[in-house]
C-alpha cells in the first residue's frame, strides 16, 4: 500500500512505514511511560539551558561593571597627565 501526497516520500513503495509522516505518527502514539521520560528529559534540558543563560548574563554583567569601573579609574588617573588646553589671546 502506497500513500501519495504529491511528493511521494511519505511512504515506502513496498508498503513499509517510513518517512516523515510515519515518524510523526509513531512519535504521537508512544507509550505514556516513554512520553513521561521524554517530558522529564525535556524539562532537564530546559533547566540546564536556563541555568547557562542566567549564569552567562550575570557573568557578563559583572565583567561590564568591572570594565566601566576600570575605565572610570583610568580617566581619573590620566587627567593629571593630560595637558590642559591653553587659552589663546
C-alpha positions as CSV (number, residue, x, y, z in Angstrom):
1,X,0.0,0.0,0.0
2,X,1.4,3.4,-1.0
3,X,0.2,6.7,0.3
4,X,1.0,9.6,-2.0
5,X,0.7,13.2,-1.1
6,X,2.2,14.7,-4.2
7,X,5.9,14.4,-3.2
8,X,5.7,10.6,-2.8
9,X,8.2,10.4,0.0
10,X,5.8,9.9,2.8
11,X,5.6,6.2,2.5
12,X,7.9,3.5,1.1
13,X,7.0,2.0,-2.2
14,X,6.9,-1.5,-0.7
15,X,4.3,-0.5,1.8
16,X,6.6,-0.3,4.8
17,X,6.1,2.6,7.2
18,X,9.0,5.0,6.8
19,X,9.4,8.7,6.1
20,X,8.5,11.8,8.0
21,X,4.7,11.2,8.1
22,X,5.1,7.8,9.7
23,X,7.7,9.0,12.0
24,X,5.3,11.7,13.3
25,X,2.6,9.1,13.7
26,X,4.9,6.8,15.7
27,X,6.0,9.7,17.8
28,X,2.4,10.6,18.5
29,X,1.5,7.1,19.6
30,X,4.3,6.5,22.1
31,X,3.5,4.8,25.3
32,X,2.7,7.0,28.3
33,X,5.9,5.9,30.0
34,X,8.0,6.9,27.0
35,X,6.2,10.3,26.9
36,X,6.8,10.8,30.6
37,X,10.5,10.0,30.2
38,X,10.8,12.3,27.2
39,X,9.0,15.1,29.1
40,X,11.4,14.7,32.1
41,X,14.4,14.9,29.8
42,X,13.0,18.0,28.1
43,X,12.5,19.7,31.4
44,X,16.0,18.8,32.4
45,X,17.4,20.3,29.2
46,X,15.2,23.4,29.7
47,X,16.5,23.8,33.2
48,X,20.1,23.4,32.1
49,X,19.7,25.9,29.2
50,X,18.1,28.4,31.6
51,X,20.9,28.0,34.1
52,X,23.6,28.6,31.5
53,X,21.8,31.7,30.1
54,X,21.3,33.1,33.6
55,X,25.0,32.4,34.6
56,X,26.3,33.9,31.4
57,X,24.1,37.0,31.7
58,X,25.3,37.6,35.3
59,X,28.9,36.9,34.4
60,X,28.8,39.4,31.5
61,X,27.1,42.0,33.7
62,X,29.8,41.7,36.3
63,X,32.5,41.9,33.6
64,X,31.0,45.0,32.1
65,X,30.7,46.7,35.5
66,X,34.3,45.9,36.2
67,X,35.4,47.4,32.8
68,X,33.3,50.5,33.5
69,X,35.0,50.9,36.9
70,X,38.4,50.4,35.4
71,X,37.7,52.9,32.6
72,X,36.4,55.5,35.2
73,X,39.5,54.9,37.3
74,X,41.7,55.2,34.2
75,X,40.0,58.5,33.2
76,X,40.5,59.9,36.7
77,X,44.2,58.9,36.8
78,X,45.0,60.2,33.3
79,X,43.6,63.6,33.9
80,X,46.7,64.5,35.9
81,X,49.0,63.7,33.0
82,X,46.9,65.2,30.2
83,X,48.0,68.8,29.3
84,X,45.3,71.4,29.7
85,X,44.3,73.3,26.6
86,X,45.7,76.8,26.7
87,X,43.5,79.8,26.0
88,X,44.6,81.9,23.0
89,X,44.7,85.6,23.5
